[in-house]
């Protein structure tokens, strides 16, 4: 466990905070979160989820400090909240108040859904060869319908909602339409006994869109008493988060995690107004963060090592290699498509 403690308590903080410093006020006045900020946050959230999963997997066979287990066990939920918030923010920054391009949905399918199918197919084939997975028509239908990786299904649903808003409604009503859609989807998720993470993801995506839509108000909000406001919001995050963690499992406490996520993400906006995070490692991870979510779980399921510590390190290495390969493949397909369109226009 010594190498795991070293990773969590020393390596990860150094990588996350490398090149940390104060933000330039001149570049931040017209921007709540820059594209670089959102990429950093996606990388950070992917690390949070993987670290939380590792803690849970290790706790099944290894003895660990209970406080360490509790704290890092919460990282997964925090990572999911941040990732969906940043995704909603980025989508509105890119398309809000604009006419959606004709290829909007195809771009989402090409960058999210098809890579997801490729990753699942590779691991299903590998699992079948090693005997750790069973490839069947029923299993593949479950994969195609995104039942096995819930966050892929949720984010694709949100992309479809954005498409409907952009094509059929006014962008000024985006927050209202998105919230109504979240209510409807949450209702069906409850009927199907879906985990609370499905609901959190829906709402934090919408919160991200709202923060982008009203970013000028948030920038003004943080002009004075920035640190004090951030501390208050972080205090609310801790309060709601602890309330949810203590009473976890009770249906009535579920909104507390959403409220905790809202407080945290608005606080994060304030932190990035005041400080700059330039870690090249987090920026690199951010560009392939979605693939990391899918790859790391499937790597864990389809590799066999008796030593669980070695298995964790192997999972990290293979996740980084596999995610980078998928990212490069997606980039190559985009270049190929762009070249094809260019030649067709000639």
Secondary structure, 3 states (H helix, E strand, C coil): CHHHHHHHHHHHHHHHHCCCEECCHHHHCCCCCCHHHHHHHHHHHHHHHHHHHHHHHHHCCCCCCHHHHHHHHCHHHHHHHHHHHHHHHHHHHHHCCCCCCCCHHHHHHHHHHHHHHHHHHHHHHHHHHHCCCCCCHHHHHHHHCCCCCHHHHHHHHHHHHHHHHHHHCCHHHHHHHHHHHHHHHHHHHHHCCCCHHHHHHHHHHHHHHHHHHCHHHHHHHCCCCHHHHHHHHHHHHHHHHHHHHHCCCCHHHHHHHHHHHHHHHHHHHHHHHHEECCCHHHHHHHHCHHHHHHHHHHHHHHCCCCCHHHHHHHHHHHHHHHHHHHHHHHHHHHHHHHHHHHHHHC
